[in-house]
Amino acid sequence: MPLRPLRPAAPGPSHPSARTAVAALAALLLTACSSTPPAAVRPPAAPRPPASTAFALHRLVADGAPGAASLVTRDGRLGASRFAAVGVADLHSGRKMGRLDRFRAGSLTKTLVATVVLQLVGEGRLRLDDRAADHLPPGVPLTGAGGASDLRRVTVHQLLDHTSGLFNYTEDPHLAEQLYGAGFPAHRYDRYTPAELLRVALDHPPTAPPGARYAYSNTNYLILGLLIQGVTGHPYADELRRRILTPYGLTGTSFPGNSAALPAPHGRGYSRIDGRQVDSTTLNPSRAGAAGEMVTTLVDLNRFFAALLGGKLLAPRQMTELRSERATGGRYGLGVYATRLPCGVTVWGHNGDINGSYAQTAGTTDGRHLVSYRVNTDAPTGRTDGTAVLTAEFCPSRGRPDRPDRPDRPDRPD
């Protein structure tokens, strides 16, 4: 599972197929307009989706993704969200991506985990400056071999905003080879426990002292999943279902544990390993756990972020903490981050990357304008800038998306 930070590449030249598709769309729209009544009697036209949004999806496919899809919500009208898809969900059957298709969401899991941790803070069951080790279940390792790392020095806040300094377990060379390297086909169904993965991380020296600097690490959210269990007495997934999925109707979202199959309906996921394209649809997601095991839909992502950014899930004080990027120098809040687009608009959300899938959700501060999009590969050749779709949706006057001013975002749980 490619659970590692990625610096998105700058957009390359436009692809002929993308230009052809956009031109065809423009021609269709012009033809449709030719039969409308005179302007004097014509009712005001509903705003059309920006052409650059369609262009951005085509670019994702032109740059190597078999398929790309997006769901846009405007003015808080979730029931009227606009779905668009380009390319295919399955290279063999030619099936198209569907609005309700399930897919692996990678690090988008982190935002739900952070939300529940902040709910527990709001309930007075823990504090952000508590030592995380004080809330973990019995038997969880706290130090590495020879004292390489010491979890006992890390606070809850430092786990949430990736300033703990703990080594990212998915960057361990041996494990990384099995998760998303040449060893993936032989190890795709291996089972991992959070304690086993945490031991891998703790056996490495820390990347920095706790609180010293931001360094994205899946280890942090692996521990937060255990922390939720320690505080509530329930597995983290059960708490997320009870507090978020059930009350907000996220019926297409699940935490599969050791289940390797995706629920129906779904397409296929593809990875490139040693220059070969590999179908990576099925895998044991325990490799990700609370750092990135979630399966979801575009509909559920928009529904969740509308509730979160709209202030329905957290009290005002915890909402302020959620968005605070002060400790990371403006790079990451507590389970979300801000993306400042070239037109001056700032949107909030997260992205996720796991074998065969990449997804991202972003929305305005109030959650009334949202876009979620996905591709069915974790490594398209020459990936278009990760925020191109965001720029297209929130900055339509710019036309073709440009590279944003803050490209180095945590793209892999990812």
Secondary structure, DSSP 8 states (H G I E B T S, - for coil): ---S-B------S--HHHHHHHHHHHHHHHHHHTTS--TTT---------HHHHHHHHHHHHTT-SEEEEEEE-TT-GGG-EEEEEE-S-TTT-----TT-BEE-TTHHHHHHHHHHHHHHHTTS--TTSBGGGGS-TT---B-GGGS-BGGG-BHHHHHTT-S----GGG-HHHHHHHHSTTHHHHTT----HHHHHHHHHTS--SSSTTS-----HHHHHHHHHHHHHHHSS-HHHHHIIIIITTTT-TT-B--TT--S--SSB---EEEETTEEEE-----GGGTGGGT--EE-HHHHHHHHHHHHTTSSS-HHHHHHHH--GGGTSS--SS-EEEE-TTS-EEEEEEEEETTEEEEEEE-TTSSSEEEEEESBS--TT---TTHHHHHHH-GGG-S----S----B-S--
